Amino acid sequence: MITREGCLALDDSDPLAHLRDEFLLPEGVVYLDGNSLGPLSTRVADRIDRVVRSEWGEGLIRSWNAAGWIDLPRQVGDKIGRLVGAEPGTIVACDSTSVNLFKAVAAAVSAAEQRAALLTDAGNFPTDIYVMRTVAERSGLELRVAAPDALIEAITSDVGLVAVTQVDYRTGRRHDMGAVNAAARRHGVLTVWDLAHSAGAFPVDLSGTGSDYAVGCGYKYLNGGPGAPGFIYVSPSQQASFRNPITAWFGHVAPFDFDLEFRPAPGIDRARVGTSHVISLAGLDAALDIFEHVHLGEVEAKSQSLTQVFIELCEEMGLDVVTPREFVWRGSQVSLRHPDAYPIVQALISQGVIGDFRAPDIARFGFAPLYLRHADIFDAAQTLADIMERGTWRDPRFSLRQAVT
Ligand SMILES: *Cc1c(COP(=O)(O)O)cnc(C)c1O
């Protein structure tokens, strides 16, 4: 039986507790949507203010050199690398996750041996599947969509590459990266990982597990701010053969030579496209400094503990938890299936508990270990229990669909 006192005791012994002070969370809100948009921190607000007023306002174009804007994609990439087990010089922060996935999948197709198909799973985020279908069609290949728990068996020697999201955005189910990479290696298949719901939530070991390519998001658990750039990883062994399908000047070996011939940059810079989104990239850079002295094992342990508390409280209420019970098989989120998930989430939001809805019937709650407390989770569950008991969600205003769910 979980009690509020028990949760307070867990918070008292939480080695990450001090990090909450970094964030500017509104009063009276339990924020369980940091898996969709991480919150603002003082560092990010201050940095963006400085970039806008001083570096841009005063420095003008000189800031590309003087303020180091030109180095940001690599600098931010290396900070992300520490969180996802990637060596320095293997990640650049740029573009959106969708664009990075297109680059990675298209490059992998040109690097892969001639095979019949690309492989993904049905738990993948739709944008990933759309991107893969287009690449498949343009290369005359088949796109196979396996059931998530049949992914490994679907990795066969007529597949050129497998691209999946490590943590299912709906159910929270997590793939075993080591096992998928090992199966891929056995059949000579390249791997592309989407770490949108992994980076910053628990340690990832891209290099140790032998991943070929990866992409991820800067505005979810990394807290870079709305529309912050994503990132792309190209393993050292794939860098020399990496062919960016969008050949543009920042992927060129010498952008300021203004050479009419495209010659790719030697390392990870060849994964870049155009001019950086400097303001949001600087915000992401500042947000990553919060992770600098954080032990990722502690982040993972807290993710496990927060999700465990919520799962148990939801089970006590008799709710249908679709997220795997065993920690190794889940990310840092808990999803509930309910035919009225949409109005239930809206009713929760009206009472300061912010989660989100994913069609057709999932109420989704993200548990970001840097700023959430166990007591918050207890309170959120109490609010949920109250809404279910009273049927508050039945009020018609909670059923009005908005553009973003
Ligand atoms: C959030 C998310 C994206 C978002 O892509 P954008 O290009 O940033 O809009 C992509 N893939 C997955 C798996 C996601 O969860």
The ligand as an SDF file (V2000), in Angstrom:
LIG
                    3D

 15 15  0  0  0  0  0  0  0  0999 V2000
    8.1420   13.3220  -30.7630 C   0  0  0  0  0  0  0  0  0  0  0  0
    8.5830   12.3520  -31.7930 C   0  0  0  0  0  0  0  0  0  0  0  0
    8.9840   12.7840  -33.0510 C   0  0  0  0  0  0  0  0  0  0  0  0
    8.8650   14.2390  -33.3800 C   0  0  0  0  0  0  0  0  0  0  0  0
    9.4300   14.5840  -34.5830 O   0  0  0  0  0  0  0  0  0  0  0  0
    9.5370   16.1110  -34.9750 P   0  0  0  0  0  0  0  0  0  0  0  0
   10.1440   16.0900  -36.2950 O   0  0  0  0  0  0  0  0  0  0  0  0
   10.3320   16.8010  -33.9120 O   0  0  0  0  0  0  0  0  0  0  0  0
    8.1500   16.6720  -34.9750 O   0  0  0  0  0  0  0  0  0  0  0  0
    9.4790   11.8450  -33.9450 C   0  0  0  0  0  0  0  0  0  0  0  0
    9.5430   10.5310  -33.6260 N   0  0  0  0  0  0  0  0  0  0  0  0
    9.1280   10.0900  -32.4230 C   0  0  0  0  0  0  0  0  0  0  0  0
    9.2230    8.6560  -32.0860 C   0  0  0  0  0  0  0  0  0  0  0  0
    8.6210   10.9850  -31.4860 C   0  0  0  0  0  0  0  0  0  0  0  0
    8.1930   10.5480  -30.3080 O   0  0  0  0  0  0  0  0  0  0  0  0
  1  2  1  0
  2  3  1  0
  2 14  2  0
  3  4  1  0
  3 10  2  0
  4  5  1  0
  5  6  1  0
  6  7  2  0
  6  8  1  0
  6  9  1  0
 10 11  1  0
 11 12  2  0
 12 13  1  0
 12 14  1  0
 14 15  1  0
M  END
$$$$
